[in-house]
Amino acid sequence: MPIHSFPTTRFTAATAPGGLPLLGHAPALLRRPFDFVAGLAAHGDLVRLRLGPLDAYVACHPELVRRLLDEDHAHDGGGPAPDSAPEAPGDGLAACPATAHRRRQRMLQPAFHRARLPGYAAMTAEEIAGTTAPWRDGDVIDVPAAMYRLTTAVTARCLFAGHDRAGALPGQASMDAIVRGAGRRVMMPLPGAGRLPTPGNRRYRRARQDLREVTGRLIADYRADGTDHHDLLSVLLGAVDEDGQGLSDAEIHDQVVTFLLAGTETTAATLSWAWTLLAANPAVRERLHAELDTVLDGRPARHDDLPALPLTARIVSETLRLYPPVWLLSRTLTADTRLGGHRVPAGATVLVSPYLLHRRADVFPCPGRFDPDRWLTTARPAAGTYAPFGLGARSCLGDTFGTTEAVLAIATIAARWTITPTPGRPVRPVRGLSLSPRPFTATLTRR
């Protein structure tokens, strides 16, 4: 079997301490995943974990991460439990094998071409304004739930602009069941555990079936209509590869589910974290308000405003650094490989954590501090150091769409409202597919 090598002379390797008999490091990863993963860099550049009967290797050094993800000939998508139940996106762009991924990525790139962004931004601005219109001064809201409703409306509009979207999508409880169920499967240390008849697994399977039925109806409606609605579903239906072959209904379904999950959960989490960070840093919030008062004067933000909102954009970048929505990535090696000069066998899982990378003090001084101005001098961070949407061939196609949506949402909302989290209960992350905060409330104050 061939040995693939990523040349290096300086990487160190170690086994993480504290593994338990039989279970290894799985309990620590499940109980306190963020602290556990962030602390691995102190042990080496390539750190071996034992997850039940499986081994996994965490790439902790940015240069090692860059070479691993950019030179993707020796690995494929995968996870600690490759024979567990399928993930929510099924065979979507986020989870399909490398051979299928290259074809589908080329077919789907036109959906996120820069020329389409102004149109998506216009839809986004309308949905933000409509979703926040019922807010009243003094209201107390569940912030993650409110941001989730907002991003669901935006994503549904950009996916299905030609459809009456009211009631077309599953409810938040179903979407939560999918996101949390998929998160458990990504981190599941024991093969087959996703098929056990637990309440969580049953909710997950029911929610996946509901979502499949909804997207199936929408695909059928669009095929029958035959009109280009200039939305994402129209692009999927019209996409063809170099041989002139289009996507099957099953492939389109999987891409729709991938876009729907990525477009709602990740951006909602980013917005929720942003409000907590701004509330804890009033000096930054005052500067944000000054920028928005100058540029917007109370009106909703538009795509044309983006160049005039540099602080707002830096706030999004810094929020994504501290709380990257895609906080843990996994790859399965397809051949015996040398990572940083250390042999890792074919079939092994290699994990990459943007959460860990973003908290390296040698890359980001005072990494725990919320400092949007660090991006004044770090506009283009070195490859492998900043990866809120992944890296390499599998980085998110919709990253610019997501950041644009977040900037427009923060600008439009902060221009009119101050969001103050209820004191007394720290906002903590929830273990799952994305780095989302636990539910928390906040008071709205009209500016």
C-alpha positions in Angstrom: 0.0 0.0 0.0 1.5 3.4 -0.9 2.8 5.8 1.7 1.8 9.4 1.2 4.0 11.9 2.9 3.5 15.5 4.0 7.1 16.8 4.3 8.1 18.3 7.6 11.0 18.4 10.0 9.4 19.8 13.1 6.2 18.1 14.1 5.9 16.2 17.4 3.5 13.3 18.2 2.1 12.1 21.5 -0.8 10.2 23.0 -3.3 12.2 25.0 -3.1 11.5 28.8 -6.0 10.3 30.9 -7.5 7.5 28.8 -9.7 5.0 30.6 -9.6 1.3 30.2 -11.9 0.2 27.3 -13.4 3.6 26.8 -10.2 5.5 26.3 -10.7 9.3 25.9 -14.4 9.0 24.8 -15.8 10.1 28.2 -13.7 13.2 28.3 -14.6 14.1 24.7 -18.3 13.7 25.4 -18.4 15.4 28.9 -16.2 18.4 28.1 -15.5 18.4 24.4 -14.4 22.0 23.9 -11.9 22.2 26.8 -10.6 18.8 26.1 -10.0 19.4 22.4 -8.5 22.9 23.0 -6.0 21.5 25.5 -4.6 18.8 23.1 -2.1 21.2 21.5 -0.2 21.3 24.8 0.7 17.6 24.3 2.0 17.7 20.7 1.4 18.6 17.1 -0.2 15.3 16.3 -2.1 13.8 19.3 -3.5 10.2 19.4 -6.9 9.6 21.1 -8.5 6.3 21.9 -12.3 6.3 21.3 -13.5 3.0 22.6 -12.0 0.4 20.2 -11.0 3.1 17.7 -7.9 5.3 17.3 -8.2 8.9 16.2 -5.4 11.4 15.6 -5.9 15.2 16.2 -3.8 17.5 14.0 -3.1 20.4 16.3 -0.5 22.4 14.3 -1.7 24.9 11.6 0.9 23.9 9.1 0.1 20.2 9.5 -3.6 21.0 9.2 -3.0 23.0 6.0 -1.0 20.2 4.4 -3.5 17.6 5.4 -6.6 19.3 4.1 -5.0 20.9 1.0 -3.4 17.7 -0.1 -6.5 15.5 0.0 -5.4 12.6 -2.1 -4.8 10.4 1.0 -8.0 10.9 2.9 -11.7 11.1 2.5 -14.7 12.3 4.6 -15.5 10.1 7.6 -15.7 10.0 11.3 -15.0 8.0 14.5 -17.8 5.6 13.8 -17.9 5.1 10.0 -20.6 2.4 10.1 -23.0 4.3 12.3 -26.3 5.5 11.0 -26.0 7.9 8.1 -25.7 11.6 8.8 -28.6 14.0 8.2 -27.2 15.4 5.0 -27.0 11.8 3.7 -24.9 11.9 0.5 -24.7 15.7 0.4 -21.7 17.8 -0.3 -20.6 17.8 3.3 -20.5 14.0 3.6 -20.2 12.3 0.2 -17.0 10.4 -0.9 -14.2 12.3 -2.5 -14.9 11.1 -6.0 -18.5 12.3 -5.9 -17.5 15.4 -4.0 -15.4 16.8 -6.8 -18.1 16.3 -9.4 -20.8 17.9 -7.2 -18.7 20.8 -6.0 -18.1 21.8 -9.7 -21.8 21.5 -10.4 -22.8 23.5 -7.3 -20.3 26.3 -7.5 -22.5 28.5 -9.7 -25.1 28.6 -6.9 -22.7 30.7 -4.9 -21.0 32.7 -7.6 -20.4 36.3 -6.5 -22.8 37.6 -9.2 -25.6 35.9 -7.3 -24.8 37.4 -3.9 -26.6 40.7 -4.4 -29.8 38.9 -5.1 -29.4 36.6 -2.1 -28.5 39.7 0.0 -31.7 41.5 -1.1 -33.8 38.4 0.0 -31.8 38.3 3.2 -32.5 41.9 4.0 -36.2 41.5 3.4 -36.4 38.4 5.7 -34.4 40.1 8.5 -36.7 43.1 8.4 -39.8 41.0 8.4 -38.7 38.6 11.1 -37.7 41.4 13.5 -40.8 43.6 12.7 -42.9 42.2 15.6 -40.2 43.1 18.2 -41.2 45.6 20.8 -39.2 47.7 23.3 -38.7 45.7 26.5 -39.5 42.3 25.0 -37.6 39.4 26.5 -36.6 36.9 23.8 -34.9 33.5 23.7 -32.0 34.7 21.6 -30.9 31.4 19.9 -34.5 30.6 19.1 -35.0 34.0 17.6 -31.8 33.8 15.5 -32.8 30.4 14.4 -36.2 31.6 13.2 -34.4 34.4 11.3 -31.9 32.2 9.6 -34.5 29.6 8.8 -36.5 32.3 7.0 -33.5 33.6 5.1 -32.4 30.1 4.1 -35.8 29.0 3.0 -36.2 32.2 1.0 -32.9 31.7 -0.8 -33.5 28.0 -1.4 -37.2 28.2 -2.4 -37.9 31.8 -3.6 -40.5 30.4 -6.0 -42.5 28.6 -3.4 -45.0 29.7 -0.7 -42.7 28.9 2.2 -45.2 29.3 5.0 -45.4 25.9 6.7 -43.3 24.3 4.0 -40.4 23.4 6.3 -40.4 21.1 9.4 -40.7 22.9 12.8 -37.8 23.9 15.0 -38.2 20.8 17.2 -37.6 18.5 14.1 -34.7 20.6 12.9 -33.2 20.5 16.4 -33.6 16.7 16.5 -31.7 16.4 13.2 -28.8 18.7 14.2 -28.4 17.2 17.6 -28.7 13.6 16.3 -26.1 14.3 13.6 -23.8 15.8 16.2 -24.1 12.7 18.4 -23.2 10.5 15.4 -20.1 12.6 14.5 -18.8 12.2 18.0 -20.1 8.7 18.7 -17.3 6.6 20.0 -18.9 3.2 19.5 -19.9 1.8 16.1 -23.6 1.0 15.8 -24.7 3.2 18.7 -26.7 5.4 16.4 -29.0 2.4 15.6 -29.9 1.7 19.2 -33.7 2.3 19.9 -33.1 5.3 22.2 -35.6 8.2 22.3 -33.0 10.5 20.8 -32.4 8.1 17.9 -36.1 7.7 17.3 -36.6 11.5 17.2 -33.7 11.8 14.8 -35.0 9.2 12.4 -38.6 10.7 12.5 -37.2 14.2 11.8 -35.1 13.0 8.9 -38.1 11.3 7.3 -40.2 14.5 7.8 -37.5 16.6 6.1 -37.1 14.1 3.3 -40.8 14.2 2.6 -40.9 18.1 2.6 -37.9 18.4 0.3 -39.4 15.7 -2.0 -42.6 17.7 -2.4 -40.7 20.9 -3.1 -38.5 19.2 -5.7 -41.5 17.7 -7.4 -43.3 21.2 -7.5 -40.3 22.8 -9.1 -39.9 20.1 -11.7 -43.5 20.4 -12.6 -43.3 24.2 -12.7 -40.2 24.3 -14.9 -39.5 28.0 -14.1 -36.1 29.4 -13.0 -36.8 31.2 -9.8 -33.2 32.4 -9.4 -32.9 30.6 -6.1 -30.7 27.7 -4.9 -33.2 25.0 -5.8 -33.4 26.2 -9.4 -29.6 26.1 -9.6 -29.6 22.5 -8.3 -32.3 21.4 -10.8 -30.4 23.0 -13.7 -26.9 21.9 -12.7 -25.0 19.5 -15.1 -21.6 18.0 -15.1 -19.0 17.9 -17.9 -20.9 15.0 -19.5 -24.2 16.8 -19.5 -25.7 14.8 -16.6 -27.8 16.5 -14.0 -28.4 15.7 -10.4 -30.9 13.0 -9.5 -33.8 13.8 -7.2 -32.0 11.9 -4.4 -28.8 13.9 -5.0 -30.8 17.2 -5.0 -32.6 16.2 -1.8 -29.3 15.6 0.0 -27.9 19.0 -1.2 -31.0 20.8 -0.1 -30.8 19.2 3.3 -27.1 20.1 3.5 -27.8 23.7 2.6 -30.8 23.9 4.9 -28.8 22.7 7.9 -25.7 24.7 7.2 -27.6 27.8 6.4 -29.8 27.8 9.6 -27.8 26.3 12.4 -24.4 27.7 11.8 -25.4 31.3 11.1 -27.9 31.3 14.0 -25.2 30.2 16.3 -22.8 32.9 15.0 -25.4 35.6 15.5 -26.3 34.3 19.0 -22.7 34.4 20.1 -22.2 37.8 18.6 -24.9 39.4 20.8 -23.3 37.9 24.0 -19.9 39.1 23.0 -21.2 42.7 22.2 -23.0 42.8 25.5 -19.9 41.8 27.4 -17.8 44.5 25.5 -19.8 47.7 25.6 -16.9 49.8 24.1 -17.0 47.7 20.9 -20.8 47.9 20.9 -20.7 51.7 21.1 -18.3 51.8 18.1 -20.6 49.5 16.2 -23.6 51.7 16.9 -21.6 54.7 15.7 -20.7 53.0 12.4 -24.3 51.9 11.8 -25.7 55.3 12.7 -23.4 56.9 10.1 -24.0 54.4 7.3 -27.6 53.2 7.8 -29.3 55.9 9.8 -31.9 53.4 11.0 -32.7 51.7 7.7 -32.0 48.0 7.0 -28.6 47.1 5.6 -28.2 46.3 1.9 -25.5 44.6 -0.1 -24.2 47.9 -1.3 -23.5 48.9 2.3 -21.0 46.1 3.0 -17.8 48.0 2.0 -18.9 50.8 4.5 -19.3 48.4 7.4 -15.7 47.2 8.2 -16.2 47.0 12.0 -19.4 45.0 11.6 -17.5 42.6 9.3 -14.6 42.3 11.8 -17.1 41.5 14.6 -18.3 38.6 12.5 -14.8 37.4 11.9 -13.9 37.6 15.6 -17.1 35.8 16.6 -16.3 33.1 14.1 -12.8 32.8 15.6 -14.0 32.4 19.1 -17.0 30.2 18.3 -16.5 28.6 14.9 -19.7 26.9 13.9 -17.8 24.0 12.4 -15.7 23.2 15.4 -14.6 19.7 14.6 -13.8 18.1 11.3 -13.0 14.4 10.6 -11.1 12.7 7.8 -10.5 9.0 7.2 -7.2 8.0 5.7 -7.4 5.9 2.6 -3.8 4.9 2.6 -0.9 4.5 5.1 0.2 8.1 5.5 3.0 10.0 7.1 1.6 13.0 9.0 4.4 15.3 10.2 6.9 12.5 9.8 4.8 10.0 11.9 3.1 7.0 10.3 -0.6 6.7 10.6 -2.3 3.6 9.2 -5.0 3.5 6.5 -8.4 3.6 7.9 -7.5 5.8 10.8 -9.5 8.9 11.6 -7.8 12.3 11.7 -9.6 15.1 13.5 -9.1 18.8 12.9 -10.6 21.3 15.3 -10.9 25.0 14.2 -11.9 25.7 17.9 -8.4 24.5 18.9 -6.6 26.3 16.0 -8.3 29.6 16.8 -7.2 29.4 20.4 -3.5 29.0 19.8 -1.8 31.9 21.5 1.2 31.7 19.1 -1.2 32.6 16.3 -3.8 34.8 18.0 -2.3 36.7 21.0 -4.7 36.7 24.1 -6.8 34.1 22.2 -9.7 34.2 24.7 -10.2 38.0 24.3 -12.9 39.3 22.0 -10.9 41.8 19.9 -12.4 42.6 16.5 -9.5 45.0 15.8 -7.0 42.1 15.6 -8.4 41.7 12.1 -7.1 45.1 11.1 -3.6 43.5 10.9 -4.8 39.9 10.3 -7.0 40.4 7.3 -5.6 37.3 5.6 -4.6 34.8 8.3 -2.0 32.2 7.4 -3.5 29.0 5.9 -4.4 26.5 8.5 -4.8 29.0 11.3 -8.4 30.2 10.7 -11.0 27.8 9.5 -14.6 28.6 10.7 -16.1 26.9 7.6 -13.5 24.2 7.1 -10.4 24.1 4.9 -9.3 22.6 1.6 -11.4 20.9 -1.0 -14.3 20.4 1.5 -14.5 24.0 2.8 -18.0 25.3 2.7 -19.2 26.6 -0.7 -21.5 29.0 1.1 -19.0 30.7 3.4 -19.3 34.1 1.7 -23.1 33.7 1.7 -23.0 33.0 5.5 -20.7 35.8 6.5 -22.7 38.2 4.3 -25.9 37.1 6.0 -24.4 37.6 9.4 -23.0 41.1 8.6 -26.4 42.2 7.2 -28.3 40.8 10.2 -26.0 42.3 12.9 -26.0 45.7 11.1 -29.8 45.8 10.6 -30.7 44.6 14.1 -28.0 46.6 16.0 -29.0 49.8 14.1 -32.4 49.6 15.8 -31.9 47.4 18.9 -29.7 46.8 21.8 -29.8 43.1 22.9 -28.9 42.6 26.6 -28.6 39.0 27.8 -30.4 38.3 31.1 -27.7 38.4 33.9 -26.9 35.7 36.3 -26.5 32.7 34.0 -23.3 32.4 31.9 -23.9 31.4 28.2 -22.3 28.0 27.6 -21.9 26.0 24.3 -23.9 22.9 23.6 -22.1 19.8 22.4 -23.4 19.0 18.9 -22.8 19.3 15.2 -22.2 23.0 15.4 -20.9 25.2 18.2 -24.2 26.6 19.4 -25.0 28.3 22.7 -27.5 26.9 25.2 -30.8 28.7 25.2 -30.6 32.1 26.9 -32.9 35.1 27.2 -32.2 38.8 26.5 -34.1 42.1 26.8 -34.7 44.2 23.7 -34.2 47.9 24.0 -35.2 50.2 21.1 -32.4 52.6 20.2 
